[in-house]
Amino acid sequence: MKNFGNGPVWALGGLLCCGFLGANHTGVYTWHNDIRRTGQNLLEKKLKPGQLNSTHFGKLFSVPVDGALYAQPLYVAGVDIPGQGRHNVVYAATENDSVYAFDADHAGEALWHASFTDGKTVTAVSSEDVQCRDLRPRIGITGTPVIDPASGILYVVAKTKERLGSVETFVQRLHALDIRTGREKLGGPVTIEVKGSSPFNALRENQRPALLLSHGIVYIGFASYCDQEPYHGWLLGYEASTLRQVMAYNATPKGTDGGIWQSGGGPAADAKGDLFFITGNGTFDAHTGGPNYGDSFIRLSTAGIVADYFTPHDQEALSQADLDLGSAGQILLPDQAGPHPHEMISSGKNSAIYLVDRDHMGHFQAESDSQIVQAIPDAFSSEGFTGGVFTAPVLWKDLIYFGAVGCPIETFRLQNGLLTKTPVMQSSSTYAFPGAAMSVSADGDHQGILWALEISTGSARPAILHAYDAADLTKELYRSDQAGSRDELDVGVKFTSPTIVDGKVYVAGQSRLTVLGFR
């Protein structure tokens, strides 16, 4: 690895109470801000709807990177960089197997840059290698890393192609980097592998979901590239303090597929440490005593045992039509009034919304989905493979925002543990594939702003950042194309949500990280 330059405490919004960085430091340490995957930063006091407009807000600077940024940028305040002083730092991971640490407030060279390739015998993987042009031209780091602010370690999975003479091998490794220096810690990296009757295939497995750090374990999910076989939906657990593998779960051990991809969304965890995620198309036979859980909501114990699940009644039809249930991530909702205090919510390619009791998920029922808290079929007007939901919902107060393909952003309200059957508000703008990738900033229950990225997949058009009053989506406060080319963003990357913290917005692109804020 080249270097240039040098048990977590979590809360909604990312407030750190103790540990490596001291007291009262804010940050975004994980995908969608917290391990319940709400997508909200509730500690944002600088950005206010009444002050947000293109006259005073816009692009501050951008910095180049060596590959596409499919991983969401992460942020840590007040990091002591040896020889360079204390900085607020934004971390960016690329498909060229690099991790960068940039000053979050000022343009300039990277504070440090870690590369896991040598440009000769160790390189990033190509789209031709995996026989899929979904991610191209290089595949290296795809899933969003996770930071443990208590120990000052960033965990990231990198995929490489390695040559020894005429022999090529494909390897995935878990790295533990010092957030101050970029150097390896804990004796890392460690090679990711699982042996047995269904071994882990490092070439075919796509480390698409964001990493999760919960109760001292780093969890890593996998799916596929264009459904190229063989692959399974793996979820692996590694001890954060030693990098020792402590769990290996396969969603389809006696079948195929069942990938955990969630369009980059990470698995979630509750206070007990139980894990929640959603699989895509694949073998399903759990209802007849089998071990396979394609197209299912899953609650997994830390021992890697399925504790509960929900599978839609039309799972076989969904699988046959390539309408993955797991095309978007989930939210574990705050405690609700009524008979179902612990709920989770998501949608998928079939445009249905599912609200599930996490304590009693309902399993499978052949005729309907009436056993779960609520199912809203055809919740969005866009249907089929080119429609549906590919980006995770986000939460603010009792409002849940969805960004379906070909639709405006639509907002549903939670009332006594149930969702309104129709949206209570929607944006004026509509979003083509892959829909709106969103985040929320707010000062608790006040000053809510919904941020959404609009991209044009397959084109060279710049992404557009939208900001709405989260309490009234008819009020679009800002969009990055309002001031001509002044605030022009990089070409967009699908599914990647903006990161909002300390009065600034960080947007990942194909070759640059862009920072916006008050001018």
FIMIVEX-53857 format. One record per residue (C-alpha): residue in one letter; chain; x, y, z. Coordinates in pm, whole numbers. Example, Ala and Ser with C-alpha at 12.3 -4.5 7.8 and 13.67 -1.06 7.14 Angstrom:
! residues 2
{A, A, {1230, -450, 780}}
{S, A, {1367, -106, 714}}
***
This chain:
! residues 519
{M, A, {0, 0, 0}}
{K, A, {123, 347, -86}}
{N, A, {82, 626, 166}}
{F, A, {99, 994, 93}}
{G, A, {83, 1237, 377}}
{N, A, {-48, 951, 745}}
{G, A, {-1670, -75, 2063}}
{P, A, {-1815, 244, 1884}}
{V, A, {-2076, 478, 2025}}
{W, A, {-2349, 564, 1775}}
{A, A, {-2654, 790, 1778}}
{L, A, {-2891, 923, 1517}}
{G, A, {-2721, 1211, 1345}}
{G, A, {-2372, 1084, 1425}}
{L, A, {-2288, 1239, 1764}}
{L, A, {-1987, 1079, 1927}}
{C, A, {-2000, 1075, 2306}}
{C, A, {-1659, 939, 2385}}
{G, A, {-1352, 762, 2248}}
{F, A, {-1062, 832, 2016}}
{L, A, {-1166, 1182, 1908}}
{G, A, {-1280, 1317, 2245}}
{A, A, {-1617, 1464, 2334}}
{N, A, {-1880, 1637, 2120}}
{H, A, {-1738, 1571, 1776}}
{T, A, {-1986, 1524, 1498}}
{G, A, {-1938, 1314, 1190}}
{V, A, {-2086, 1086, 930}}
{Y, A, {-1920, 753, 1001}}
{T, A, {-2146, 515, 811}}
{W, A, {-2381, 497, 512}}
{H, A, {-2702, 697, 567}}
{N, A, {-2569, 835, 897}}
{D, A, {-2661, 563, 1146}}
{I, A, {-2699, 189, 1182}}
{R, A, {-3077, 211, 1149}}
{R, A, {-3010, 367, 805}}
{T, A, {-3244, 664, 849}}
{G, A, {-3046, 893, 616}}
{Q, A, {-3080, 1186, 854}}
{N, A, {-2834, 1418, 1026}}
{L, A, {-3029, 1577, 1310}}
{L, A, {-2737, 1786, 1436}}
{E, A, {-2718, 2026, 1140}}
{K, A, {-2756, 2380, 1275}}
{K, A, {-2599, 2583, 991}}
{L, A, {-2819, 2485, 698}}
{K, A, {-3168, 2637, 727}}
{P, A, {-3445, 2639, 465}}
{G, A, {-3503, 3013, 500}}
{Q, A, {-3140, 3090, 415}}
{L, A, {-3079, 2839, 139}}
{N, A, {-3076, 2984, -214}}
{S, A, {-2844, 3005, -515}}
{T, A, {-2735, 3359, -422}}
{H, A, {-2572, 3253, -98}}
{F, A, {-2521, 2878, -142}}
{G, A, {-2326, 2690, -408}}
{K, A, {-2012, 2506, -508}}
{L, A, {-1709, 2590, -297}}
{F, A, {-1454, 2359, -460}}
{S, A, {-1394, 2011, -596}}
{V, A, {-1100, 1773, -574}}
{P, A, {-993, 1508, -828}}
{V, A, {-975, 1137, -751}}
{D, A, {-851, 841, -955}}
{G, A, {-1180, 659, -1012}}
{A, A, {-1557, 664, -971}}
{L, A, {-1690, 726, -620}}
{Y, A, {-1974, 476, -572}}
{A, A, {-1913, 484, -196}}
{Q, A, {-2081, 762, 3}}
{P, A, {-1827, 1013, 139}}
{L, A, {-1767, 988, 515}}
{Y, A, {-1669, 1270, 752}}
{V, A, {-1483, 1303, 1081}}
{A, A, {-1429, 1633, 1264}}
{G, A, {-1105, 1737, 1430}}
{V, A, {-863, 1468, 1312}}
{D, A, {-496, 1519, 1403}}
{I, A, {-297, 1447, 1087}}
{P, A, {71, 1393, 1177}}
{G, A, {278, 1687, 1057}}
{Q, A, {-27, 1865, 915}}
{G, A, {-228, 1970, 1218}}
{R, A, {-595, 1922, 1301}}
{H, A, {-849, 1900, 1018}}
{N, A, {-1210, 1821, 955}}
{V, A, {-1168, 1534, 712}}
{V, A, {-1385, 1387, 435}}
{Y, A, {-1295, 1033, 322}}
{A, A, {-1355, 914, -35}}
{A, A, {-1307, 560, -173}}
{T, A, {-1275, 488, -546}}
{E, A, {-1323, 207, -794}}
{N, A, {-949, 231, -865}}
{D, A, {-882, 84, -519}}
{S, A, {-790, 412, -351}}
{V, A, {-895, 582, -30}}
{Y, A, {-841, 959, 1}}
{A, A, {-850, 1185, 305}}
{F, A, {-924, 1548, 212}}
{D, A, {-957, 1860, 421}}
{A, A, {-1334, 1896, 435}}
{D, A, {-1332, 2275, 435}}
{H, A, {-1058, 2382, 193}}
{A, A, {-944, 2281, -155}}
{G, A, {-603, 2120, -179}}
{E, A, {-402, 1803, -215}}
{A, A, {-509, 1497, -22}}
{L, A, {-398, 1484, 340}}
{W, A, {-319, 1124, 261}}
{H, A, {-394, 876, -15}}
{A, A, {-384, 498, 26}}
{S, A, {-371, 279, -285}}
{F, A, {-413, -98, -281}}
{T, A, {-264, -150, -630}}
{D, A, {83, -119, -780}}
{G, A, {-28, -50, -1138}}
{K, A, {153, -357, -1269}}
{T, A, {88, -694, -1109}}
{V, A, {-186, -574, -874}}
{T, A, {-466, -373, -1035}}
{A, A, {-834, -299, -1002}}
{V, A, {-1067, -549, -1171}}
{S, A, {-1215, -462, -1511}}
{S, A, {-1577, -483, -1620}}
{E, A, {-1464, -739, -1880}}
{D, A, {-1326, -958, -1600}}
{V, A, {-1670, -984, -1439}}
{Q, A, {-1856, -993, -1775}}
{C, A, {-2076, -702, -1676}}
{R, A, {-2063, -337, -1778}}
{D, A, {-2273, -212, -1490}}
{L, A, {-1963, -83, -1311}}
{R, A, {-1702, 31, -1561}}
{P, A, {-1424, 49, -1654}}
{R, A, {-1269, -43, -1316}}
{I, A, {-1400, -221, -1009}}
{G, A, {-1216, -178, -681}}
{I, A, {-1400, -29, -383}}
{T, A, {-1778, -20, -429}}
{G, A, {-1942, -56, -88}}
{T, A, {-1927, 245, 144}}
{P, A, {-1663, 197, 416}}
{V, A, {-1739, 241, 785}}
{I, A, {-1544, 435, 1047}}
{D, A, {-1509, 349, 1414}}
{P, A, {-1450, 692, 1572}}
{A, A, {-1365, 531, 1907}}
{S, A, {-1053, 363, 1767}}
{G, A, {-989, 590, 1470}}
{I, A, {-1011, 307, 1217}}
{L, A, {-1172, 310, 871}}
{Y, A, {-1277, -35, 748}}
{V, A, {-1297, -85, 372}}
{V, A, {-1313, -379, 129}}
{A, A, {-1100, -361, -186}}
{K, A, {-1113, -598, -483}}
{T, A, {-799, -658, -692}}
{K, A, {-670, -861, -984}}
{E, A, {-326, -1005, -916}}
{R, A, {-79, -1163, -1157}}
{L, A, {200, -1407, -1080}}
{G, A, {360, -1497, -1409}}
{S, A, {79, -1610, -1637}}
{V, A, {-160, -1685, -1350}}
{E, A, {-432, -1434, -1261}}
{T, A, {-623, -1441, -935}}
{F, A, {-901, -1222, -799}}
{V, A, {-891, -1124, -434}}
{Q, A, {-1110, -927, -194}}
{R, A, {-956, -800, 129}}
{L, A, {-1079, -621, 439}}
{H, A, {-849, -330, 527}}
{A, A, {-836, -142, 858}}
{L, A, {-685, 204, 801}}
{D, A, {-574, 461, 1055}}
{I, A, {-794, 765, 981}}
{R, A, {-497, 993, 1062}}
{T, A, {-243, 835, 827}}
{G, A, {-405, 580, 595}}
{R, A, {-170, 312, 721}}
{E, A, {-290, -43, 787}}
{K, A, {-374, -136, 1145}}
{L, A, {-451, -460, 1332}}
{G, A, {-212, -657, 1113}}
{G, A, {-439, -609, 812}}
{P, A, {-547, -655, 550}}
{V, A, {-713, -996, 568}}
{T, A, {-829, -1195, 267}}
{I, A, {-1203, -1254, 249}}
{E, A, {-1281, -1621, 198}}
{V, A, {-1530, -1886, 297}}
{K, A, {-1468, -2252, 224}}
{G, A, {-1709, -2539, 202}}
{S, A, {-1973, -2673, -35}}
{S, A, {-2057, -2319, -152}}
{P, A, {-1725, -2137, -137}}
{F, A, {-1696, -1760, -160}}
{N, A, {-1613, -1661, -519}}
{A, A, {-1398, -1347, -506}}
{L, A, {-1445, -1278, -878}}
{R, A, {-1825, -1313, -895}}
{E, A, {-1920, -1163, -558}}
{N, A, {-1996, -789, -574}}
{Q, A, {-1927, -609, -246}}
{R, A, {-2208, -364, -319}}
{P, A, {-2374, -295, 20}}
{A, A, {-2224, -46, 263}}
{L, A, {-2033, -193, 553}}
{L, A, {-2196, -207, 897}}
{L, A, {-2020, -174, 1234}}
{S, A, {-2233, -303, 1521}}
{H, A, {-2140, -434, 1866}}
{G, A, {-1773, -459, 1774}}
{I, A, {-1828, -654, 1451}}
{V, A, {-1778, -530, 1094}}
{Y, A, {-2042, -683, 864}}
{I, A, {-1986, -711, 490}}
{G, A, {-2256, -799, 235}}
{F, A, {-2227, -929, -121}}
{A, A, {-2433, -969, -435}}
{S, A, {-2332, -1006, -802}}
{Y, A, {-2241, -843, -1132}}
{C, A, {-2525, -876, -1385}}
{D, A, {-2632, -1203, -1221}}
{Q, A, {-2319, -1379, -1348}}
{E, A, {-2303, -1719, -1178}}
{P, A, {-2197, -1855, -939}}
{Y, A, {-2289, -1617, -660}}
{H, A, {-2487, -1604, -337}}
{G, A, {-2604, -1339, -95}}
{W, A, {-2326, -1355, 162}}
{L, A, {-2311, -1160, 489}}
{L, A, {-1978, -1199, 667}}
{G, A, {-1879, -1071, 1010}}
{Y, A, {-1527, -973, 1122}}
{E, A, {-1420, -877, 1472}}
{A, A, {-1337, -507, 1456}}
{S, A, {-1046, -532, 1701}}
{T, A, {-870, -829, 1536}}
{L, A, {-1010, -869, 1180}}
{R, A, {-1089, -1230, 1267}}
{Q, A, {-1387, -1376, 1080}}
{V, A, {-1660, -1461, 1332}}
{M, A, {-1966, -1514, 1111}}
{A, A, {-2047, -1636, 763}}
{Y, A, {-2407, -1642, 640}}
{N, A, {-2519, -1757, 295}}
{A, A, {-2877, -1663, 197}}
{T, A, {-2901, -1947, -59}}
{P, A, {-2667, -2227, 59}}
{K, A, {-2863, -2498, -126}}
{G, A, {-2963, -2275, -417}}
{T, A, {-2839, -1977, -613}}
{D, A, {-2843, -1598, -616}}
{G, A, {-3030, -1412, -339}}
{G, A, {-2779, -1126, -349}}
{I, A, {-2763, -857, -79}}
{W, A, {-2711, -546, -286}}
{Q, A, {-2976, -290, -185}}
{S, A, {-2836, -41, -441}}
{G, A, {-2544, 22, -209}}
{G, A, {-2752, 43, 107}}
{G, A, {-2600, -126, 410}}
{P, A, {-2753, -386, 638}}
{A, A, {-2903, -237, 954}}
{A, A, {-2886, -334, 1321}}
{D, A, {-3109, -285, 1623}}
{A, A, {-3009, -218, 1984}}
{K, A, {-2964, -590, 2055}}
{G, A, {-2733, -631, 1759}}
{D, A, {-2971, -832, 1541}}
{L, A, {-2907, -769, 1172}}
{F, A, {-3166, -670, 911}}
{F, A, {-3130, -678, 533}}
{I, A, {-3322, -765, 217}}
{T, A, {-3223, -1016, -50}}
{G, A, {-3283, -1004, -423}}
{N, A, {-3395, -1265, -673}}
{G, A, {-3295, -1619, -588}}
{T, A, {-3396, -1959, -459}}
{F, A, {-3667, -1950, -192}}
{D, A, {-3780, -2258, 1}}
{A, A, {-3780, -2145, 365}}
{H, A, {-4158, -2190, 381}}
{T, A, {-4114, -2563, 323}}
{G, A, {-3825, -2605, 566}}
{G, A, {-3543, -2522, 326}}
{P, A, {-3246, -2292, 397}}
{N, A, {-3287, -2053, 101}}
{Y, A, {-3419, -1696, 136}}
{G, A, {-3435, -1525, -202}}
{D, A, {-3646, -1205, -218}}
{S, A, {-3685, -1182, 160}}
{F, A, {-3664, -942, 452}}
{I, A, {-3432, -1117, 700}}
{R, A, {-3356, -1075, 1069}}
{L, A, {-3026, -1248, 1140}}
{S, A, {-2873, -1317, 1479}}
{T, A, {-2508, -1232, 1540}}
{A, A, {-2444, -1607, 1523}}
{G, A, {-2554, -1605, 1158}}
{I, A, {-2887, -1779, 1220}}
{V, A, {-3213, -1657, 1066}}
{A, A, {-3429, -1544, 1358}}
{D, A, {-3725, -1430, 1148}}
{Y, A, {-3818, -1337, 792}}
{F, A, {-4083, -1203, 556}}
{T, A, {-4121, -1306, 193}}
{P, A, {-4393, -1162, -35}}
{H, A, {-4665, -1394, -158}}
{D, A, {-4560, -1337, -522}}
{Q, A, {-4191, -1409, -466}}
{E, A, {-4169, -1658, -754}}
{A, A, {-4322, -1410, -998}}
{L, A, {-4089, -1136, -875}}
{S, A, {-3788, -1359, -923}}
{Q, A, {-3893, -1470, -1271}}
{A, A, {-3946, -1110, -1382}}
{D, A, {-3617, -987, -1228}}
{L, A, {-3811, -758, -993}}
{D, A, {-3575, -783, -697}}
{L, A, {-3731, -719, -360}}
{G, A, {-3389, -603, -238}}
{S, A, {-3331, -325, -491}}
{A, A, {-3341, -58, -218}}
{G, A, {-3223, -46, 139}}
{Q, A, {-3437, -44, 451}}
{I, A, {-3503, 181, 748}}
{L, A, {-3545, 50, 1102}}
{L, A, {-3804, 295, 1227}}
{P, A, {-3806, 460, 1570}}
{D, A, {-4048, 304, 1820}}
{Q, A, {-4407, 346, 1702}}
{A, A, {-4735, 381, 1886}}
{G, A, {-4981, 94, 1853}}
{P, A, {-4940, -283, 1854}}
{H, A, {-4621, -289, 1643}}
{P, A, {-4358, -73, 1815}}
{H, A, {-4062, -211, 1619}}
{E, A, {-4098, -176, 1244}}
{M, A, {-3888, -171, 928}}
{I, A, {-3982, -36, 587}}
{S, A, {-3863, -67, 229}}
{S, A, {-3974, -96, -131}}
{G, A, {-3837, -264, -442}}
{K, A, {-3851, -298, -818}}
{N, A, {-4221, -392, -804}}
{S, A, {-4312, -45, -664}}
{A, A, {-4476, -193, -354}}
{I, A, {-4411, -60, -3}}
{Y, A, {-4374, -313, 279}}
{L, A, {-4405, -217, 647}}
{V, A, {-4295, -512, 861}}
{D, A, {-4300, -582, 1235}}
{R, A, {-3937, -661, 1318}}
{D, A, {-4043, -877, 1614}}
{H, A, {-4296, -1083, 1416}}
{M, A, {-4204, -1055, 1049}}
{G, A, {-4473, -1287, 918}}
{H, A, {-4280, -1542, 712}}
{F, A, {-4452, -1643, 385}}
{Q, A, {-4822, -1657, 302}}
{A, A, {-4925, -1787, -39}}
{E, A, {-5233, -1579, -116}}
{S, A, {-5149, -1232, 12}}
{D, A, {-4921, -1025, 234}}
{S, A, {-5189, -956, 495}}
{Q, A, {-4973, -1108, 771}}
{I, A, {-4742, -805, 781}}
{V, A, {-4827, -465, 929}}
{Q, A, {-4897, -307, 591}}
{A, A, {-4839, -368, 222}}
{I, A, {-4915, -98, -35}}
{P, A, {-4898, -251, -385}}
{D, A, {-4830, -23, -682}}
{A, A, {-4747, 265, -449}}
{F, A, {-4562, 439, -733}}
{S, A, {-4681, 489, -1089}}
{S, A, {-4358, 363, -1246}}
{E, A, {-4348, -17, -1273}}
{G, A, {-4139, -296, -1421}}
{F, A, {-3763, -336, -1444}}
{T, A, {-3709, 21, -1562}}
{G, A, {-3930, 152, -1282}}
{G, A, {-3965, 74, -916}}
{V, A, {-3743, 185, -629}}
{F, A, {-3365, 158, -650}}
{T, A, {-3270, 407, -380}}
{A, A, {-3329, 383, -9}}
{P, A, {-3605, 581, 161}}
{V, A, {-3512, 843, 421}}
{L, A, {-3685, 954, 738}}
{W, A, {-3755, 1283, 913}}
{K, A, {-3995, 1302, 1208}}
{D, A, {-4304, 1107, 1095}}
{L, A, {-4232, 1147, 722}}
{I, A, {-4079, 886, 492}}
{Y, A, {-3951, 996, 151}}
{F, A, {-3926, 761, -150}}
{G, A, {-3753, 838, -480}}
{A, A, {-3896, 590, -734}}
{V, A, {-3781, 581, -1095}}
{G, A, {-3975, 813, -1326}}
{C, A, {-4159, 970, -1034}}
{P, A, {-4135, 1276, -816}}
{I, A, {-4010, 1229, -463}}
{E, A, {-4318, 1109, -275}}
{T, A, {-4369, 1141, 99}}
{F, A, {-4581, 917, 320}}
{R, A, {-4670, 991, 682}}
{L, A, {-4652, 748, 974}}
{Q, A, {-4954, 757, 1202}}
{N, A, {-4981, 515, 1495}}
{G, A, {-4744, 273, 1328}}
{L, A, {-4921, 278, 991}}
{L, A, {-4838, 455, 669}}
{T, A, {-5077, 679, 481}}
{K, A, {-5193, 484, 176}}
{T, A, {-5120, 773, -58}}
{P, A, {-4848, 1040, -48}}
{V, A, {-4908, 1349, 161}}
{M, A, {-4677, 1556, -61}}
{Q, A, {-4442, 1527, -356}}
{S, A, {-4173, 1724, -535}}
{S, A, {-4233, 1911, -861}}
{S, A, {-3930, 1748, -1025}}
{T, A, {-3935, 1387, -1143}}
{Y, A, {-3632, 1160, -1142}}
{A, A, {-3534, 920, -1419}}
{F, A, {-3340, 601, -1348}}
{P, A, {-3219, 531, -1084}}
{G, A, {-3452, 772, -903}}
{A, A, {-3362, 1021, -632}}
{A, A, {-3074, 935, -395}}
{M, A, {-3157, 1130, -80}}
{S, A, {-3037, 1254, 258}}
{V, A, {-3198, 1475, 524}}
{S, A, {-3040, 1747, 734}}
{A, A, {-3219, 1911, 1028}}
{D, A, {-3174, 2063, 1371}}
{G, A, {-3375, 1796, 1548}}
{D, A, {-3742, 1845, 1455}}
{H, A, {-3670, 2185, 1299}}
{Q, A, {-3507, 2329, 987}}
{G, A, {-3551, 2007, 785}}
{I, A, {-3401, 1999, 435}}
{L, A, {-3438, 1706, 196}}
{W, A, {-3138, 1676, -36}}
{A, A, {-3166, 1469, -354}}
{L, A, {-2924, 1383, -633}}
{E, A, {-3050, 1358, -989}}
{I, A, {-2824, 1182, -1238}}
{S, A, {-2849, 1079, -1600}}
{T, A, {-2727, 719, -1623}}
{G, A, {-2525, 645, -1934}}
{S, A, {-2470, 1009, -2028}}
{A, A, {-2197, 1265, -1963}}
{R, A, {-2439, 1519, -1818}}
{P, A, {-2349, 1662, -1477}}
{A, A, {-2548, 1548, -1177}}
{I, A, {-2794, 1795, -1024}}
{L, A, {-2825, 1848, -650}}
{H, A, {-3174, 1950, -532}}
{A, A, {-3269, 2086, -191}}
{Y, A, {-3632, 2097, -70}}
{D, A, {-3802, 2217, 241}}
{A, A, {-3852, 1879, 407}}
{A, A, {-4186, 1993, 552}}
{D, A, {-4315, 2113, 214}}
{L, A, {-4165, 1957, -100}}
{T, A, {-4338, 2212, -320}}
{K, A, {-4070, 2453, -196}}
{E, A, {-3754, 2376, -390}}
{L, A, {-3489, 2586, -218}}
{Y, A, {-3189, 2523, -440}}
{R, A, {-3070, 2322, -739}}
{S, A, {-2714, 2316, -866}}
{D, A, {-2804, 2413, -1224}}
{Q, A, {-2972, 2741, -1122}}
{A, A, {-2658, 2956, -1153}}
{G, A, {-2543, 2845, -1497}}
{S, A, {-2215, 2656, -1485}}
{R, A, {-2104, 2811, -1154}}
{D, A, {-2218, 2517, -941}}
{E, A, {-2180, 2246, -1206}}
{L, A, {-2121, 1904, -1054}}
{D, A, {-1928, 1609, -1186}}
{V, A, {-2102, 1339, -1392}}
{G, A, {-2314, 1150, -1145}}
{V, A, {-2275, 805, -990}}
{K, A, {-2592, 604, -944}}
{F, A, {-2733, 532, -598}}
{T, A, {-2475, 743, -409}}
{S, A, {-2637, 973, -152}}
{P, A, {-2503, 1320, -67}}
{T, A, {-2334, 1365, 269}}
{I, A, {-2443, 1669, 472}}
{V, A, {-2256, 1786, 779}}
{D, A, {-2146, 2112, 943}}
{G, A, {-2302, 2342, 684}}
{K, A, {-2162, 2164, 379}}
{V, A, {-2277, 1905, 126}}
{Y, A, {-2036, 1649, -20}}
{V, A, {-2126, 1497, -357}}
{A, A, {-1946, 1199, -512}}
{G, A, {-1896, 1177, -889}}
{Q, A, {-1721, 984, -1163}}
{S, A, {-1386, 1157, -1112}}
{R, A, {-1428, 1432, -851}}
{L, A, {-1560, 1499, -503}}
{T, A, {-1751, 1828, -492}}
{V, A, {-1811, 2039, -183}}
{L, A, {-2100, 2287, -159}}
{G, A, {-2182, 2536, 113}}
{F, A, {-2252, 2899, 189}}
{R, A, {-2047, 3123, -38}}
***
